[in-house]
Every structure is written in C-alpha cells, then in structure tokens.
Amino acid sequence: MNCKHRIQNFWQSFLSERSELEEALRTQDEARSEDLIREINVRLESICGCKALIEYSDDGFFELTFDTGPNKTVQYICELLRQCAPKELVEDWIINAWLPPYSSKAQNAVLRIKDQMYTGADFTVFYDIDDTNHCLHVDLYCPGFKEIADEDRKREMSAYMLELFIGELELEARIASIQAIDEPIKDSDNFCLLPNFYEDVCDIVVDQEWLEYHEPTNIYMAYKISEEPASDTLRKDMKLIITTNSLLQEELLSNNFDSCIDFRDKGGEYGYLYYENPYDDEKNALIRQTMEKKLNEMLQPLSIARTIGGAMGTHYSYIDLAIFDKDAFAIVLEDLNSKISFDLHYQAFLKD
C-alpha cells in the first residue's frame, strides 16, 4: 500500500475513534486518553516514523502535533498527513505538521540534572547574528550544565530545549550552531531567557530582512560540486545540487540508500526527473527552477508527490521528488510528456 493510501486509511481509523478520544480528553480521563493515544501512535510509527502529541486546550480546541524532529522523510509524510486531514476534523482540531514554537510540551518541560529540576526559565540564550549567512550562533547556559561532564549530552539537551521553545521551523532555518556553556557570557550584547528567544528570532528576521520560511520542508540548501564532473552520464555530470533534503543527497553521493529504503518501507519513493539541457548557458537553471515550481503546484495538492530540489549537470537537468503515489505519478508524467516539446524521464534513486 502506498504512502498516500496509508494516510487515508489512518484518518478513516482516527475518525472512527474521534468521539471517544475527544470525550476522554475533555473529561480528563487520563487512563483512557493515554490508551487511545498510544494506539494511534503505534499506527503512526509505521506510517510516518514519529509519534503525535494530542491534547485538549483551554480555548476549547483539540490539537494534534506530529513530533517529527529534523528527519525530512518524516516531515514530508507528516505534512501530507496534515494536508489530507478530513475537513470535518479540522473544524475542531488544530493539526500541526511539526512542533510549533512554545507549545504545551515546552511549557511543561522539566530537565532533571542530578537532583535539581530546571525549566525553560532557567536557561539563558546568548547569540551572535551572522548577517552574511542569515543565521544565528547560539550558546545556551544552564546552571546545571556544570554538573555534566559529557559535552555531547549537554549539546543534545540544548538542542532539545531550543526546539521546544522556538519550534522545528526556526531551529532548522535560523540556528547554525549550538553550544552548551557552564558559565554565562559576560558583556554580551545579545541574550535573553529561553522562553523569550522566539520573539528575538522573529524580530531579527524582520529587522535584518531575512527570507521568511513557512515550512521546514521548504528550506533549500545549495551545494557546488568541487570536483569536475566524472562524465556526462546520469547524476555523474552534476555541478550544482539544490535540495531540501541534505542528508539524502549526502547519502546518494556516498552510494548510501538508507533514506530511500526508509521511505520505501513507508510506502513512498525518492526519485528524479531528468531531461537534456536545452541551452548552453545559465538559462537552463531558470528553466529547471520554473519547471520544479510548476510540477510541485501540480502534484502536491493532489497528494501524489512533492518536489524536493534537484541539480544542474553539464548535460542533464534534474528535478528530485518525494513520491507518495507511484501509480498516479506515472499517469501524470505520461500526460505531461504528451504536452511538452521535450521528454521528461523518471528514475528512482533506489533501483529494484
């Protein structure tokens, strides 16, 4: 069963349990709501690879948040889950495809270090603004850090707390480096308590006129290939890669297919369209970018696939895809090829 159909089945099952779940949440029947949420999360783990946070807010809305972390395969699927959520559900439910800033999970977060408990208010953020690269370098101070000798553990705790308070989107889009420190930085111009950091980040983005993002799945990175292309054959002629999934590209360049296998196990497929460059100059890049945009506008609303970047080669241009419904994608591609003046070819990254 493909990824799209698995998602459709999940929501049908969710709707059948909706009334019981809402009643358990509304009446604060913790035992029953925990059982229902546990069953939902078991299904979600196989569909998208993460769990959901489900709660009833004081303003009368139910809220479901997919706890994706930075894994792009998980994010692509969870964004599709949000997109495919039934209309009758979203009238009363807030569906978040990834962790938003300052969620209830952040408000209730408590870290235990030795015998001491620390909340977000016990953390101070010191940051440097890198206006050249449009990002922030963060040092996070907590009094309890001096009790921890393992630097990797402290950094993981810092990244976890930052994600809770500024959300997955801003963490990926703005934070270039994270360092845990045992002592506060003296004479720093830029610092605040962790619960106030999200507002600082938003102000910096506006003041510095940085590009704004609305989804972590739309944050593009560009990489120039330092070596000369090995040949003019497929994927060997690449000179520039543009991608929303850096890990996938790093794996492919190393002949590693872990992300491809993971997506396949969830009913999806990573692949690429390719065509011969029609020109000998920079117009090829504009054509590729325009085609990617139009393809995404065609495929994503239908829950068939989404574009995730691509590459420029000396002989070919590439548009990379995360495909949720391979059969429907094949039909769309055949129809598209009947309407354009050159051939678009498709190849999966993970060959059978």
C-alpha positions, 0 to 999 in steps of 0.5 A, a space after each residue: 500500500 502506498 504512502 498516500 493510501 496509508 494516510 487515508 486509511 489512518 484518518 478513516 481509523 482516527 475518525 472512527 475513534 474521534 468521539 471517544 478520544 475527544 470525550 476522554 480528553 475533555 473529561 480528563 480521563 487520563 487512563 483512557 486518553 493515554 490508551 487511545 493515544 498510544 494506539 494511534 501512535 503505534 499506527 503512526 510509527 509505521 506510517 510516518 516514523 514519529 509519534 503525535 502529541 494530542 491534547 485538549 486546550 483551554 480555548 476549547 480546541 483539540 490539537 494534534 502535533 506530529 513530533 517529527 524532529 529534523 528527519 525530512 522523510 518524516 516531515 514530508 509524510 507528516 505534512 501530507 498527513 496534515 494536508 489530507 486531514 478530513 475537513 470535518 476534523 479540522 473544524 475542531 482540531 488544530 493539526 500541526 505538521 511539526 512542533 510549533 514554537 512554545 507549545 504545551 510540551 515546552 511549557 511543561 518541560 522539566 530537565 532533571 540534572 542530578 537532583 535539581 529540576 530546571 525549566 525553560 526559565 532557567 536557561 539563558 540564550 546568548 547569540 551572535 547574528 551572522 548577517 552574511 549567512 542569515 543565521 544565528 550562533 547560539 550558546 545556551 547556559 544552564 546552571 546545571 550544565 556544570 554538573 555534566 561532564 559529557 559535552 555531547 549530552 549537554 549539546 543534545 539537551 540544548 538542542 532539545 530545549 531550543 526546539 521546544 521553545 522556538 519550534 522545528 521551523 526556526 531551529 532548522 532555518 535560523 540556528 547554525 550552531 549550538 553550544 552548551 556553556 557552564 558559565 554565562 557570557 559576560 558583556 554580551 550584547 545579545 541574550 535573553 531567557 529561553 522562553 523569550 528567544 522566539 520573539 528575538 528570532 522573529 524580530 531579527 528576521 524582520 529587522 535584518 530582512 531575512 527570507 521568511 520560511 513557512 515550512 521546514 520542508 521548504 528550506 533549500 540548501 545549495 551545494 557546488 560540486 568541487 570536483 569536475 564532473 566524472 562524465 556526462 552520464 546520469 547524476 555523474 555530470 552534476 555541478 550544482 545540487 539544490 535540495 531540501 533534503 541534505 542528508 539524502 543527497 549526502 547519502 546518494 553521493 556516498 552510494 548510501 540508500 538508507 533514506 530511500 529504503 526508509 521511505 520505501 518501507 513507508 510506502 513512498 519513493 525518492 526519485 528524479 526527473 531528468 531531461 537534456 539541457 536545452 541551452 548552453 548557458 545559465 538559462 537552463 537553471 531558470 528553466 529547471 527552477 520554473 519547471 520544479 515550481 510548476 510540477 510541485 503546484 501540480 502534484 502536491 495538492 493532489 497528494 501524489 508527490 512533492 518536489 524536493 530540489 534537484 541539480 544542474 549537470 553539464 548535460 542533464 537537468 534534474 528535478 528530485 521528488 518525494 513520491 507518495 503515489 507511484 501509480 498516479 505519478 506515472 499517469 501524470 508524467 505520461 500526460 505531461 510528456 504528451 504536452 511538452 516539446 521535450 521528454 521528461 524521464 523518471 528514475 528512482 534513486 533506489 533501483 529494484 
